[in-house]
Amino acid sequence: MRPIVLDLVKDPELLNETAKGWAEAIGGGTKKHQVRNFYDRLLKLKYDLDKGEEFGKVYPFIKMLNSKVAYARTRRVVYEAILGFFRGRN
């Protein structure tokens, strides 16, 4: 899998083939509400940073997402690919 780069100039296929590939990779056993849950958490962290929160205060919560995804994996509500995605492995 190609890494997700949220830039249509760098990845013109972001909203097409890249999104489709990642959806297929993480969809094999991942509950839809889990994907929404993690996405919402990421958006909140981004919002905090955009509003001027210090990165040092937000960083532990970013790192905590790894443990939350790993825990969800042990409960078998997320597929292995989403765990790799959050850990930066493709």
N, C-alpha and C positions, 0 to 999 in steps of 0.2 A: 504494500500500500504506500502511496505517496503521502507524505505528511500534509496536514492541512495548513495552508497559508492563507489567512483571511485577507487576501489582496487579489482582486480580479485582474490586475495588470500582471502580477507575477504568476498567477494561476488562472488563466482565462476559462478553464473548465471547472472552476470551483463550484458553481451552482449546477453543474451537469455531471460529468463523469467522476470528479473527485467526490462529490456528495453521494452519488450513487454507489461508488465503491465502498465508502465508509459505512453507508447504511447497510449494505449487504454483509460487510465484515462484522459489524456489531449487532446485527439483527437476529442472529441465529439462536438466541436464547435470552436476549436482554428484554426485560419487561419495558414497555413503552414509558410507563410512569417513572422508571428509574432513569431513563435517558433525559426526560424532562426535568427530573429532580436535580441531576448533576448539571444540566445546562442552566437551570435557574440559579444554582449556587455560583456557577462561573459568572453569570451576568451580574449577580449582586456584588461579587468581588471586583469585577470591572467597574461597576457603578461607584463603589467606594473609592477606588483609585482615581476615577475620573473626577470625583468630587473633592479630591485633594488629600485623601487619607494617605498617611505615610506608608510606603511600600513595606517597611519593616513590621508594621502592625498587621498588614494584610497577608504577608508571606506565610505565616504559620497556618492560616486557614486554607491557603492554596495547597500547602503540603498535606494538610489534613484530608484533602480530597482523595489522595492516594490511599489512605487507610480506609476511608469510607467506601471507595470502589472495591478494594480488596475484601472488605467485610461483605459487601453485596455479592461478590464472587463466591465466597464461601457459602452463602445462602442460596446460591445458584439462581440469582435474579438478574445477573449480568453475564454476558458472554466473555470469554477470555480476551477477545480482541479489544473490548472496551477497556479492560485492565491494562493492556499493552499501550493503548492510545493515551491513557492518563499517565503512564510511566514513560512515555516518549519513545516507545518501541513500535516499529511498524511491521 
